[in-house]
C-alpha cells in the first residue's frame, strides 16, 4: 500500500541580548495554516555568557509550547468531526 509523504518544516528564530534569549517557533501545516509559539531563557548575571545554551533553552521552550498548541488544535478538530469531546492526548 502506498502512502502520501507529508513533511513539516519548523522554523526557529532567536533574539538575544546580554542576559535574555527569546525564541519564536513556527510550523506551516499542509492546509496552509501556521502555528507559532514563543520561548524565553534568562542568564543569571554571575553565569558565563553562553549564547548557544540560551538558544537551546529558549528553543526547547518554544517547541514545547508549539507541541501543546498542535495537541489543542488536534483536539478541536477531533471534537468538530465527531460532535463530542475527545479524550485527552497525553504527551
PDB file with one MODEL, atoms N, CA, C and O in Angstrom:
MODEL        1
ATOM      1  N   UNK A   1       0.844  -1.172   0.000  1.00  0.00           N
ATOM      2  CA  UNK A   1       0.000   0.000   0.000  1.00  0.00           C
ATOM      3  C   UNK A   1       0.896   1.244   0.000  1.00  0.00           C
ATOM      4  O   UNK A   1       1.865   1.311   0.756  1.00  0.00           O
ATOM      5  N   UNK A   2       0.576   2.213  -0.836  1.00  0.00           N
ATOM      6  CA  UNK A   2       1.349   3.442  -0.946  1.00  0.00           C
ATOM      7  C   UNK A   2       0.710   4.524  -0.079  1.00  0.00           C
ATOM      8  O   UNK A   2      -0.510   4.688  -0.079  1.00  0.00           O
ATOM      9  N   UNK A   3       1.537   5.256   0.655  1.00  0.00           N
ATOM     10  CA  UNK A   3       1.068   6.364   1.489  1.00  0.00           C
ATOM     11  C   UNK A   3       1.673   7.665   0.974  1.00  0.00           C
ATOM     12  O   UNK A   3       2.785   7.681   0.447  1.00  0.00           O
ATOM     13  N   UNK A   4       0.937   8.740   1.132  1.00  0.00           N
ATOM     14  CA  UNK A   4       1.438  10.050   0.750  1.00  0.00           C
ATOM     15  C   UNK A   4       2.376  10.555   1.836  1.00  0.00           C
ATOM     16  O   UNK A   4       2.020  10.570   3.015  1.00  0.00           O
ATOM     17  N   UNK A   5       3.559  10.962   1.443  1.00  0.00           N
ATOM     18  CA  UNK A   5       4.517  11.515   2.402  1.00  0.00           C
ATOM     19  C   UNK A   5       4.188  12.987   2.637  1.00  0.00           C
ATOM     20  O   UNK A   5       3.967  13.748   1.696  1.00  0.00           O
ATOM     21  N   UNK A   6       4.160  13.361   3.887  1.00  0.00           N
ATOM     22  CA  UNK A   6       3.902  14.744   4.261  1.00  0.00           C
ATOM     23  C   UNK A   6       5.078  15.221   5.095  1.00  0.00           C
ATOM     24  O   UNK A   6       5.538  14.507   5.986  1.00  0.00           O
ATOM     25  N   UNK A   7       5.562  16.404   4.819  1.00  0.00           N
ATOM     26  CA  UNK A   7       6.661  16.961   5.602  1.00  0.00           C
ATOM     27  C   UNK A   7       6.262  18.298   6.200  1.00  0.00           C
ATOM     28  O   UNK A   7       5.573  19.101   5.572  1.00  0.00           O
ATOM     29  N   UNK A   8       6.702  18.512   7.401  1.00  0.00           N
ATOM     30  CA  UNK A   8       6.503  19.805   8.060  1.00  0.00           C
ATOM     31  C   UNK A   8       7.874  20.426   8.266  1.00  0.00           C
ATOM     32  O   UNK A   8       8.831  19.741   8.627  1.00  0.00           O
ATOM     33  N   UNK A   9       7.957  21.707   8.035  1.00  0.00           N
ATOM     34  CA  UNK A   9       9.196  22.438   8.284  1.00  0.00           C
ATOM     35  C   UNK A   9       8.952  23.384   9.447  1.00  0.00           C
ATOM     36  O   UNK A   9       8.050  24.221   9.406  1.00  0.00           O
ATOM     37  N   UNK A  10       9.760  23.243  10.473  1.00  0.00           N
ATOM     38  CA  UNK A  10       9.661  24.101  11.650  1.00  0.00           C
ATOM     39  C   UNK A  10      10.777  25.129  11.555  1.00  0.00           C
ATOM     40  O   UNK A  10      11.934  24.787  11.313  1.00  0.00           O
ATOM     41  N   UNK A  11      10.417  26.386  11.747  1.00  0.00           N
ATOM     42  CA  UNK A  11      11.405  27.463  11.733  1.00  0.00           C
ATOM     43  C   UNK A  11      11.574  27.994  13.148  1.00  0.00           C
ATOM     44  O   UNK A  11      10.598  28.170  13.877  1.00  0.00           O
ATOM     45  N   UNK A  12      12.812  28.246  13.527  1.00  0.00           N
ATOM     46  CA  UNK A  12      13.120  28.852  14.822  1.00  0.00           C
ATOM     47  C   UNK A  12      13.931  30.110  14.572  1.00  0.00           C
ATOM     48  O   UNK A  12      14.890  30.098  13.800  1.00  0.00           O
ATOM     49  N   UNK A  13      13.542  31.198  15.228  1.00  0.00           N
ATOM     50  CA  UNK A  13      14.305  32.445  15.170  1.00  0.00           C
ATOM     51  C   UNK A  13      14.608  32.876  16.596  1.00  0.00           C
ATOM     52  O   UNK A  13      13.804  32.675  17.506  1.00  0.00           O
ATOM     53  N   UNK A  14      15.791  33.475  16.775  1.00  0.00           N
ATOM     54  CA  UNK A  14      16.226  33.874  18.109  1.00  0.00           C
ATOM     55  C   UNK A  14      16.559  35.355  18.138  1.00  0.00           C
ATOM     56  O   UNK A  14      17.102  35.903  17.179  1.00  0.00           O
ATOM     57  N   UNK A  15      16.227  35.995  19.250  1.00  0.00           N
ATOM     58  CA  UNK A  15      16.606  37.366  19.538  1.00  0.00           C
ATOM     59  C   UNK A  15      17.324  37.332  20.882  1.00  0.00           C
ATOM     60  O   UNK A  15      16.817  36.760  21.847  1.00  0.00           O
ATOM     61  N   UNK A  16      18.505  37.946  20.944  1.00  0.00           N
ATOM     62  CA  UNK A  16      19.308  37.861  22.158  1.00  0.00           C
ATOM     63  C   UNK A  16      19.861  39.216  22.559  1.00  0.00           C
ATOM     64  O   UNK A  16      20.134  40.070  21.716  1.00  0.00           O
ATOM     65  N   UNK A  17      20.019  39.395  23.864  1.00  0.00           N
ATOM     66  CA  UNK A  17      20.821  40.473  24.401  1.00  0.00           C
ATOM     67  C   UNK A  17      21.779  39.840  25.406  1.00  0.00           C
ATOM     68  O   UNK A  17      21.965  38.624  25.378  1.00  0.00           O
ATOM     69  N   UNK A  18      22.386  40.616  26.284  1.00  0.00           N
ATOM     70  CA  UNK A  18      23.391  40.066  27.196  1.00  0.00           C
ATOM     71  C   UNK A  18      22.838  39.045  28.181  1.00  0.00           C
ATOM     72  O   UNK A  18      23.570  38.155  28.615  1.00  0.00           O
ATOM     73  N   UNK A  19      21.568  39.151  28.543  1.00  0.00           N
ATOM     74  CA  UNK A  19      21.037  38.257  29.571  1.00  0.00           C
ATOM     75  C   UNK A  19      19.778  37.499  29.177  1.00  0.00           C
ATOM     76  O   UNK A  19      19.316  36.649  29.938  1.00  0.00           O
ATOM     77  N   UNK A  20      19.214  37.781  28.015  1.00  0.00           N
ATOM     78  CA  UNK A  20      17.949  37.144  27.634  1.00  0.00           C
ATOM     79  C   UNK A  20      18.020  36.589  26.218  1.00  0.00           C
ATOM     80  O   UNK A  20      18.647  37.167  25.331  1.00  0.00           O
ATOM     81  N   UNK A  21      17.372  35.472  26.036  1.00  0.00           N
ATOM     82  CA  UNK A  21      17.211  34.888  24.707  1.00  0.00           C
ATOM     83  C   UNK A  21      15.732  34.601  24.516  1.00  0.00           C
ATOM     84  O   UNK A  21      15.091  33.981  25.365  1.00  0.00           O
ATOM     85  N   UNK A  22      15.202  35.057  23.396  1.00  0.00           N
ATOM     86  CA  UNK A  22      13.806  34.786  23.046  1.00  0.00           C
ATOM     87  C   UNK A  22      13.811  33.968  21.756  1.00  0.00           C
ATOM     88  O   UNK A  22      14.610  34.202  20.850  1.00  0.00           O
ATOM     89  N   UNK A  23      12.907  33.019  21.706  1.00  0.00           N
ATOM     90  CA  UNK A  23      12.792  32.176  20.519  1.00  0.00           C
ATOM     91  C   UNK A  23      11.353  32.211  20.026  1.00  0.00           C
ATOM     92  O   UNK A  23      10.409  32.269  20.814  1.00  0.00           O
ATOM     93  N   UNK A  24      11.206  32.176  18.719  1.00  0.00           N
ATOM     94  CA  UNK A  24       9.900  32.037  18.079  1.00  0.00           C
ATOM     95  C   UNK A  24       9.978  30.795  17.197  1.00  0.00           C
ATOM     96  O   UNK A  24      10.864  30.672  16.352  1.00  0.00           O
ATOM     97  N   UNK A  25       9.037  29.877  17.409  1.00  0.00           N
ATOM     98  CA  UNK A  25       8.946  28.671  16.589  1.00  0.00           C
ATOM     99  C   UNK A  25       7.686  28.771  15.744  1.00  0.00           C
ATOM    100  O   UNK A  25       6.644  29.222  16.219  1.00  0.00           O
ATOM    101  N   UNK A  26       7.786  28.347  14.485  1.00  0.00           N
ATOM    102  CA  UNK A  26       6.637  28.404  13.602  1.00  0.00           C
ATOM    103  C   UNK A  26       6.643  27.164  12.715  1.00  0.00           C
ATOM    104  O   UNK A  26       7.681  26.763  12.188  1.00  0.00           O
ATOM    105  N   UNK A  27       5.467  26.569  12.560  1.00  0.00           N
ATOM    106  CA  UNK A  27       5.302  25.464  11.618  1.00  0.00           C
ATOM    107  C   UNK A  27       4.145  25.820  10.694  1.00  0.00           C
ATOM    108  O   UNK A  27       3.092  26.281  11.134  1.00  0.00           O
ATOM    109  N   UNK A  28       4.367  25.596   9.404  1.00  0.00           N
ATOM    110  CA  UNK A  28       3.323  25.809   8.400  1.00  0.00           C
ATOM    111  C   UNK A  28       2.781  24.427   8.045  1.00  0.00           C
ATOM    112  O   UNK A  28       3.517  23.558   7.579  1.00  0.00           O
ATOM    113  N   UNK A  29       1.488  24.241   8.272  1.00  0.00           N
ATOM    114  CA  UNK A  29       0.850  22.946   8.058  1.00  0.00           C
ATOM    115  C   UNK A  29       0.391  22.802   6.608  1.00  0.00           C
ATOM    116  O   UNK A  29       0.232  23.802   5.909  1.00  0.00           O
ATOM    117  N   UNK A  30       0.176  21.561   6.148  1.00  0.00           N
ATOM    118  CA  UNK A  30      -0.213  21.333   4.755  1.00  0.00           C
ATOM    119  C   UNK A  30      -1.486  22.065   4.326  1.00  0.00           C
ATOM    120  O   UNK A  30      -1.668  22.347   3.141  1.00  0.00           O
ATOM    121  N   UNK A  31      -2.378  22.377   5.291  1.00  0.00           N
ATOM    122  CA  UNK A  31      -3.605  23.103   4.937  1.00  0.00           C
ATOM    123  C   UNK A  31      -3.380  24.606   4.799  1.00  0.00           C
ATOM    124  O   UNK A  31      -4.323  25.356   4.548  1.00  0.00           O
ATOM    125  N   UNK A  32      -2.117  25.051   4.965  1.00  0.00           N
ATOM    126  CA  UNK A  32      -1.783  26.468   4.830  1.00  0.00           C
ATOM    127  C   UNK A  32      -1.804  27.236   6.131  1.00  0.00           C
ATOM    128  O   UNK A  32      -1.348  28.379   6.178  1.00  0.00           O
ATOM    129  N   UNK A  33      -2.323  26.637   7.187  1.00  0.00           N
ATOM    130  CA  UNK A  33      -2.349  27.333   8.476  1.00  0.00           C
ATOM    131  C   UNK A  33      -0.958  27.324   9.104  1.00  0.00           C
ATOM    132  O   UNK A  33      -0.129  26.467   8.799  1.00  0.00           O
ATOM    133  N   UNK A  34      -0.722  28.287   9.980  1.00  0.00           N
ATOM    134  CA  UNK A  34       0.547  28.387  10.693  1.00  0.00           C
ATOM    135  C   UNK A  34       0.281  28.369  12.185  1.00  0.00           C
ATOM    136  O   UNK A  34      -0.716  28.916  12.657  1.00  0.00           O
ATOM    137  N   UNK A  35       1.179  27.737  12.921  1.00  0.00           N
ATOM    138  CA  UNK A  35       1.117  27.736  14.379  1.00  0.00           C
ATOM    139  C   UNK A  35       2.439  28.326  14.858  1.00  0.00           C
ATOM    140  O   UNK A  35       3.511  27.896  14.432  1.00  0.00           O
ATOM    141  N   UNK A  36       2.353  29.319  15.752  1.00  0.00           N
ATOM    142  CA  UNK A  36       3.543  29.989  16.285  1.00  0.00           C
ATOM    143  C   UNK A  36       3.562  29.879  17.799  1.00  0.00           C
ATOM    144  O   UNK A  36       2.519  29.851  18.452  1.00  0.00           O
ATOM    145  N   UNK A  37       4.770  29.819  18.340  1.00  0.00           N
ATOM    146  CA  UNK A  37       4.929  29.750  19.791  1.00  0.00           C
ATOM    147  C   UNK A  37       6.220  30.476  20.177  1.00  0.00           C
ATOM    148  O   UNK A  37       7.109  30.681  19.350  1.00  0.00           O
ATOM    149  N   UNK A  38       6.297  30.852  21.436  1.00  0.00           N
ATOM    150  CA  UNK A  38       7.443  31.611  21.942  1.00  0.00           C
ATOM    151  C   UNK A  38       8.091  30.902  23.119  1.00  0.00           C
ATOM    152  O   UNK A  38       7.429  30.188  23.872  1.00  0.00           O
ATOM    153  N   UNK A  39       9.388  31.108  23.267  1.00  0.00           N
ATOM    154  CA  UNK A  39      10.126  30.595  24.408  1.00  0.00           C
ATOM    155  C   UNK A  39      11.098  31.650  24.892  1.00  0.00           C
ATOM    156  O   UNK A  39      11.458  32.555  24.139  1.00  0.00           O
ATOM    157  N   UNK A  40      11.526  31.547  26.136  1.00  0.00           N
ATOM    158  CA  UNK A  40      12.380  32.558  26.744  1.00  0.00           C
ATOM    159  C   UNK A  40      13.400  31.889  27.650  1.00  0.00           C
ATOM    160  O   UNK A  40      13.099  30.889  28.302  1.00  0.00           O
ATOM    161  N   UNK A  41      14.596  32.435  27.690  1.00  0.00           N
ATOM    162  CA  UNK A  41      15.623  31.979  28.632  1.00  0.00           C
ATOM    163  C   UNK A  41      16.336  33.213  29.185  1.00  0.00           C
ATOM    164  O   UNK A  41      16.524  34.203  28.478  1.00  0.00           O
ATOM    165  N   UNK A  42      16.726  33.142  30.446  1.00  0.00           N
ATOM    166  CA  UNK A  42      17.463  34.229  31.094  1.00  0.00           C
ATOM    167  C   UNK A  42      18.763  33.688  31.659  1.00  0.00           C
ATOM    168  O   UNK A  42      18.803  32.594  32.222  1.00  0.00           O
ATOM    169  N   UNK A  43      19.825  34.464  31.504  1.00  0.00           N
ATOM    170  CA  UNK A  43      21.121  34.113  32.075  1.00  0.00           C
ATOM    171  C   UNK A  43      21.279  34.847  33.398  1.00  0.00           C
ATOM    172  O   UNK A  43      21.060  36.055  33.478  1.00  0.00           O
ATOM    173  N   UNK A  44      21.661  34.108  34.432  1.00  0.00           N
ATOM    174  CA  UNK A  44      21.941  34.755  35.718  1.00  0.00           C
ATOM    175  C   UNK A  44      23.187  35.601  35.556  1.00  0.00           C
ATOM    176  O   UNK A  44      24.111  35.204  34.847  1.00  0.00           O
ATOM    177  N   UNK A  45      23.232  36.741  36.189  1.00  0.00           N
ATOM    178  CA  UNK A  45      24.321  37.693  35.981  1.00  0.00           C
ATOM    179  C   UNK A  45      25.707  37.147  36.331  1.00  0.00           C
ATOM    180  O   UNK A  45      26.706  37.659  35.827  1.00  0.00           O
ATOM    181  N   UNK A  46      25.790  36.121  37.183  1.00  0.00           N
ATOM    182  CA  UNK A  46      27.101  35.560  37.540  1.00  0.00           C
ATOM    183  C   UNK A  46      27.516  34.411  36.620  1.00  0.00           C
ATOM    184  O   UNK A  46      28.662  33.965  36.682  1.00  0.00           O
ATOM    185  N   UNK A  47      26.612  33.925  35.771  1.00  0.00           N
ATOM    186  CA  UNK A  47      26.944  32.836  34.860  1.00  0.00           C
ATOM    187  C   UNK A  47      27.715  33.361  33.648  1.00  0.00           C
ATOM    188  O   UNK A  47      27.547  34.508  33.233  1.00  0.00           O
ATOM    189  N   UNK A  48      28.557  32.498  33.096  1.00  0.00           N
ATOM    190  CA  UNK A  48      29.308  32.847  31.882  1.00  0.00           C
ATOM    191  C   UNK A  48      28.342  33.020  30.720  1.00  0.00           C
ATOM    192  O   UNK A  48      27.300  32.367  30.668  1.00  0.00           O
ATOM    193  N   UNK A  49      28.689  33.903  29.789  1.00  0.00           N
ATOM    194  CA  UNK A  49      27.846  34.118  28.609  1.00  0.00           C
ATOM    195  C   UNK A  49      28.016  32.941  27.654  1.00  0.00           C
ATOM    196  O   UNK A  49      29.109  32.714  27.135  1.00  0.00           O
ATOM    197  N   UNK A  50      26.944  32.197  27.422  1.00  0.00           N
ATOM    198  CA  UNK A  50      26.945  31.051  26.517  1.00  0.00           C
ATOM    199  C   UNK A  50      25.689  31.135  25.641  1.00  0.00           C
ATOM    200  O   UNK A  50      24.674  30.512  25.950  1.00  0.00           O
ATOM    201  N   UNK A  51      25.760  31.903  24.553  1.00  0.00           N
ATOM    202  CA  UNK A  51      24.568  32.113  23.724  1.00  0.00           C
ATOM    203  C   UNK A  51      23.900  30.817  23.264  1.00  0.00           C
ATOM    204  O   UNK A  51      22.674  30.747  23.186  1.00  0.00           O
ATOM    205  N   UNK A  52      24.697  29.792  22.960  1.00  0.00           N
ATOM    206  CA  UNK A  52      24.105  28.549  22.469  1.00  0.00           C
ATOM    207  C   UNK A  52      23.215  27.903  23.523  1.00  0.00           C
ATOM    208  O   UNK A  52      22.177  27.331  23.189  1.00  0.00           O
ATOM    209  N   UNK A  53      23.605  27.985  24.783  1.00  0.00           N
ATOM    210  CA  UNK A  53      22.787  27.412  25.857  1.00  0.00           C
ATOM    211  C   UNK A  53      21.462  28.161  25.952  1.00  0.00           C
ATOM    212  O   UNK A  53      20.411  27.538  26.104  1.00  0.00           O
ATOM    213  N   UNK A  54      21.498  29.479  25.864  1.00  0.00           N
ATOM    214  CA  UNK A  54      20.265  30.263  25.879  1.00  0.00           C
ATOM    215  C   UNK A  54      19.360  29.908  24.720  1.00  0.00           C
ATOM    216  O   UNK A  54      18.141  29.830  24.877  1.00  0.00           O
ATOM    217  N   UNK A  55      19.951  29.691  23.553  1.00  0.00           N
ATOM    218  CA  UNK A  55      19.163  29.293  22.385  1.00  0.00           C
ATOM    219  C   UNK A  55      18.533  27.924  22.591  1.00  0.00           C
ATOM    220  O   UNK A  55      17.376  27.708  22.230  1.00  0.00           O
ATOM    221  N   UNK A  56      19.291  26.999  23.171  1.00  0.00           N
ATOM    222  CA  UNK A  56      18.756  25.653  23.406  1.00  0.00           C
ATOM    223  C   UNK A  56      17.580  25.688  24.375  1.00  0.00           C
ATOM    224  O   UNK A  56      16.569  25.023  24.150  1.00  0.00           O
ATOM    225  N   UNK A  57      17.708  26.460  25.450  1.00  0.00           N
ATOM    226  CA  UNK A  57      16.634  26.532  26.444  1.00  0.00           C
ATOM    227  C   UNK A  57      15.417  27.247  25.856  1.00  0.00           C
ATOM    228  O   UNK A  57      14.298  26.740  25.936  1.00  0.00           O
ATOM    229  N   UNK A  58      15.636  28.419  25.268  1.00  0.00           N
ATOM    230  CA  UNK A  58      14.519  29.175  24.699  1.00  0.00           C
ATOM    231  C   UNK A  58      13.882  28.401  23.544  1.00  0.00           C
ATOM    232  O   UNK A  58      12.658  28.392  23.406  1.00  0.00           O
ATOM    233  N   UNK A  59      14.697  27.757  22.722  1.00  0.00           N
ATOM    234  CA  UNK A  59      14.176  26.971  21.607  1.00  0.00           C
ATOM    235  C   UNK A  59      13.355  25.783  22.079  1.00  0.00           C
ATOM    236  O   UNK A  59      12.290  25.496  21.532  1.00  0.00           O
ATOM    237  N   UNK A  60      13.854  25.097  23.095  1.00  0.00           N
ATOM    238  CA  UNK A  60      13.111  23.951  23.641  1.00  0.00           C
ATOM    239  C   UNK A  60      11.773  24.397  24.213  1.00  0.00           C
ATOM    240  O   UNK A  60      10.761  23.721  24.028  1.00  0.00           O
ATOM    241  N   UNK A  61      11.763  25.516  24.896  1.00  0.00           N
ATOM    242  CA  UNK A  61      10.505  26.023  25.461  1.00  0.00           C
ATOM    243  C   UNK A  61       9.534  26.425  24.362  1.00  0.00           C
ATOM    244  O   UNK A  61       8.333  26.188  24.490  1.00  0.00           O
ATOM    245  N   UNK A  62      10.021  27.022  23.299  1.00  0.00           N
ATOM    246  CA  UNK A  62       9.147  27.393  22.182  1.00  0.00           C
ATOM    247  C   UNK A  62       8.595  26.146  21.494  1.00  0.00           C
ATOM    248  O   UNK A  62       7.415  26.100  21.146  1.00  0.00           O
ATOM    249  N   UNK A  63       9.443  25.137  21.298  1.00  0.00           N
ATOM    250  CA  UNK A  63       8.981  23.899  20.666  1.00  0.00           C
ATOM    251  C   UNK A  63       7.980  23.162  21.550  1.00  0.00           C
ATOM    252  O   UNK A  63       7.030  22.564  21.046  1.00  0.00           O
ATOM    253  N   UNK A  64       8.189  23.201  22.870  1.00  0.00           N
ATOM    254  CA  UNK A  64       7.234  22.580  23.789  1.00  0.00           C
ATOM    255  C   UNK A  64       5.876  23.275  23.691  1.00  0.00           C
ATOM    256  O   UNK A  64       4.839  22.612  23.651  1.00  0.00           O
ATOM    257  N   UNK A  65       5.882  24.587  23.651  1.00  0.00           N
ATOM    258  CA  UNK A  65       4.631  25.339  23.514  1.00  0.00           C
ATOM    259  C   UNK A  65       3.982  25.052  22.157  1.00  0.00           C
ATOM    260  O   UNK A  65       2.760  24.942  22.064  1.00  0.00           O
ATOM    261  N   UNK A  66       4.802  24.930  21.105  1.00  0.00           N
ATOM    262  CA  UNK A  66       4.281  24.593  19.786  1.00  0.00           C
ATOM    263  C   UNK A  66       3.599  23.231  19.816  1.00  0.00           C
ATOM    264  O   UNK A  66       2.524  23.059  19.242  1.00  0.00           O
ATOM    265  N   UNK A  67       4.218  22.269  20.482  1.00  0.00           N
ATOM    266  CA  UNK A  67       3.627  20.934  20.599  1.00  0.00           C
ATOM    267  C   UNK A  67       2.279  20.993  21.315  1.00  0.00           C
ATOM    268  O   UNK A  67       1.326  20.339  20.891  1.00  0.00           O
ATOM    269  N   UNK A  68       2.190  21.762  22.385  1.00  0.00           N
ATOM    270  CA  UNK A  68       0.935  21.855  23.125  1.00  0.00           C
ATOM    271  C   UNK A  68      -0.156  22.512  22.268  1.00  0.00           C
ATOM    272  O   UNK A  68      -1.315  22.101  22.321  1.00  0.00           O
ATOM    273  N   UNK A  69       0.207  23.516  21.489  1.00  0.00           N
ATOM    274  CA  UNK A  69      -0.774  24.152  20.606  1.00  0.00           C
ATOM    275  C   UNK A  69      -1.261  23.180  19.529  1.00  0.00           C
ATOM    276  O   UNK A  69      -2.442  23.181  19.181  1.00  0.00           O
ATOM    277  N   UNK A  70      -0.356  22.352  19.003  1.00  0.00           N
ATOM    278  CA  UNK A  70      -0.757  21.367  17.997  1.00  0.00           C
ATOM    279  C   UNK A  70      -1.680  20.310  18.597  1.00  0.00           C
ATOM    280  O   UNK A  70      -2.622  19.870  17.939  1.00  0.00           O
ATOM    281  N   UNK A  71      -1.420  19.896  19.848  1.00  0.00           N
ATOM    282  CA  UNK A  71      -2.319  18.961  20.519  1.00  0.00           C
ATOM    283  C   UNK A  71      -3.700  19.574  20.708  1.00  0.00           C
ATOM    284  O   UNK A  71      -4.712  18.905  20.497  1.00  0.00           O
ATOM    285  N   UNK A  72      -3.745  20.831  21.100  1.00  0.00           N
ATOM    286  CA  UNK A  72      -5.022  21.530  21.281  1.00  0.00           C
ATOM    287  C   UNK A  72      -5.764  21.609  19.949  1.00  0.00           C
ATOM    288  O   UNK A  72      -6.969  21.368  19.892  1.00  0.00           O
ATOM    289  N   UNK A  73      -5.047  21.945  18.886  1.00  0.00           N
ATOM    290  CA  UNK A  73      -5.648  22.020  17.545  1.00  0.00           C
ATOM    291  C   UNK A  73      -6.216  20.660  17.138  1.00  0.00           C
ATOM    292  O   UNK A  73      -7.314  20.583  16.587  1.00  0.00           O
ATOM    293  N   UNK A  74      -5.465  19.585  17.410  1.00  0.00           N
ATOM    294  CA  UNK A  74      -5.938  18.241  17.075  1.00  0.00           C
ATOM    295  C   UNK A  74      -7.209  17.906  17.843  1.00  0.00           C
ATOM    296  O   UNK A  74      -8.147  17.347  17.274  1.00  0.00           O
ATOM    297  N   UNK A  75      -7.250  18.242  19.131  1.00  0.00           N
ATOM    298  CA  UNK A  75      -8.457  18.005  19.938  1.00  0.00           C
ATOM    299  C   UNK A  75      -9.661  18.727  19.342  1.00  0.00           C
ATOM    300  O   UNK A  75     -10.740  18.149  19.214  1.00  0.00           O
ATOM    301  N   UNK A  76      -9.470  19.981  18.983  1.00  0.00           N
ATOM    302  CA  UNK A  76     -10.571  20.769  18.425  1.00  0.00           C
ATOM    303  C   UNK A  76     -11.076  20.153  17.121  1.00  0.00           C
ATOM    304  O   UNK A  76     -12.281  20.130  16.871  1.00  0.00           O
ATOM    305  N   UNK A  77     -10.162  19.657  16.295  1.00  0.00           N
ATOM    306  CA  UNK A  77     -10.565  19.048  15.030  1.00  0.00           C
ATOM    307  C   UNK A  77     -11.276  17.708  15.257  1.00  0.00           C
ATOM    308  O   UNK A  77     -12.246  17.396  14.565  1.00  0.00           O
ATOM    309  N   UNK A  78     -10.799  16.921  16.218  1.00  0.00           N
ATOM    310  CA  UNK A  78     -11.458  15.655  16.560  1.00  0.00           C
ATOM    311  C   UNK A  78     -12.869  15.933  17.067  1.00  0.00           C
ATOM    312  O   UNK A  78     -13.825  15.279  16.651  1.00  0.00           O
ATOM    313  N   UNK A  79     -12.993  16.912  17.973  1.00  0.00           N
ATOM    314  CA  UNK A  79     -14.299  17.258  18.542  1.00  0.00           C
ATOM    315  C   UNK A  79     -15.260  17.754  17.470  1.00  0.00           C
ATOM    316  O   UNK A  79     -16.436  17.392  17.467  1.00  0.00           O
ATOM    317  N   UNK A  80     -14.755  18.585  16.558  1.00  0.00           N
ATOM    318  CA  UNK A  80     -15.616  19.122  15.497  1.00  0.00           C
ATOM    319  C   UNK A  80     -16.093  18.007  14.566  1.00  0.00           C
ATOM    320  O   UNK A  80     -17.246  18.010  14.137  1.00  0.00           O
ATOM    321  N   UNK A  81     -15.229  17.071  14.258  1.00  0.00           N
ATOM    322  CA  UNK A  81     -15.592  15.991  13.341  1.00  0.00           C
ATOM    323  C   UNK A  81     -16.512  14.962  13.982  1.00  0.00           C
ATOM    324  O   UNK A  81     -17.361  14.376  13.309  1.00  0.00           O
ATOM    325  N   UNK A  82     -16.343  14.743  15.286  1.00  0.00           N
ATOM    326  CA  UNK A  82     -17.109  13.683  15.950  1.00  0.00           C
ATOM    327  C   UNK A  82     -18.362  14.194  16.652  1.00  0.00           C
ATOM    328  O   UNK A  82     -19.276  13.422  16.942  1.00  0.00           O
ATOM    329  N   UNK A  83     -18.400  15.489  16.920  1.00  0.00           N
ATOM    330  CA  UNK A  83     -19.542  16.051  17.636  1.00  0.00           C
ATOM    331  C   UNK A  83     -19.540  15.746  19.132  1.00  0.00           C
ATOM    332  O   UNK A  83     -20.562  15.896  19.803  1.00  0.00           O
ATOM    333  N   UNK A  84     -18.407  15.324  19.644  1.00  0.00           N
ATOM    334  CA  UNK A  84     -18.303  15.048  21.084  1.00  0.00           C
ATOM    335  C   UNK A  84     -16.932  15.482  21.578  1.00  0.00           C
ATOM    336  O   UNK A  84     -16.054  15.823  20.785  1.00  0.00           O
ATOM    337  N   UNK A  85     -16.755  15.466  22.890  1.00  0.00           N
ATOM    338  CA  UNK A  85     -15.470  15.849  23.487  1.00  0.00           C
ATOM    339  C   UNK A  85     -14.516  14.671  23.442  1.00  0.00           C
ATOM    340  O   UNK A  85     -14.847  13.575  23.893  1.00  0.00           O
ATOM    341  N   UNK A  86     -13.342  14.902  22.901  1.00  0.00           N
ATOM    342  CA  UNK A  86     -12.355  13.831  22.781  1.00  0.00           C
ATOM    343  C   UNK A  86     -11.621  13.600  24.102  1.00  0.00           C
ATOM    344  O   UNK A  86     -11.589  14.464  24.979  1.00  0.00           O
ATOM    345  N   UNK A  87     -11.041  12.423  24.214  1.00  0.00           N
ATOM    346  CA  UNK A  87     -10.227  12.108  25.387  1.00  0.00           C
ATOM    347  C   UNK A  87      -8.904  12.862  25.290  1.00  0.00           C
ATOM    348  O   UNK A  87      -8.408  13.099  24.189  1.00  0.00           O
ATOM    349  N   UNK A  88      -8.334  13.235  26.419  1.00  0.00           N
ATOM    350  CA  UNK A  88      -7.053  13.962  26.380  1.00  0.00           C
ATOM    351  C   UNK A  88      -5.967  13.170  25.662  1.00  0.00           C
ATOM    352  O   UNK A  88      -5.866  11.950  25.798  1.00  0.00           O
ATOM    353  N   UNK A  89      -5.169  13.886  24.904  1.00  0.00           N
ATOM    354  CA  UNK A  89      -3.993  13.285  24.262  1.00  0.00           C
ATOM    355  C   UNK A  89      -2.818  13.638  25.164  1.00  0.00           C
ATOM    356  O   UNK A  89      -2.491  14.811  25.345  1.00  0.00           O
ATOM    357  N   UNK A  90      -2.191  12.617  25.724  1.00  0.00           N
ATOM    358  CA  UNK A  90      -1.077  12.853  26.639  1.00  0.00           C
ATOM    359  C   UNK A  90       0.235  12.922  25.885  1.00  0.00           C
ATOM    360  O   UNK A  90       0.441  12.225  24.891  1.00  0.00           O
ATOM    361  N   UNK A  91       1.104  13.764  26.369  1.00  0.00           N
ATOM    362  CA  UNK A  91       2.417  13.931  25.756  1.00  0.00           C
ATOM    363  C   UNK A  91       3.351  12.859  26.266  1.00  0.00           C
ATOM    364  O   UNK A  91       4.517  12.817  25.872  1.00  0.00           O
TER     365      UNK A  91
ENDMDL
END
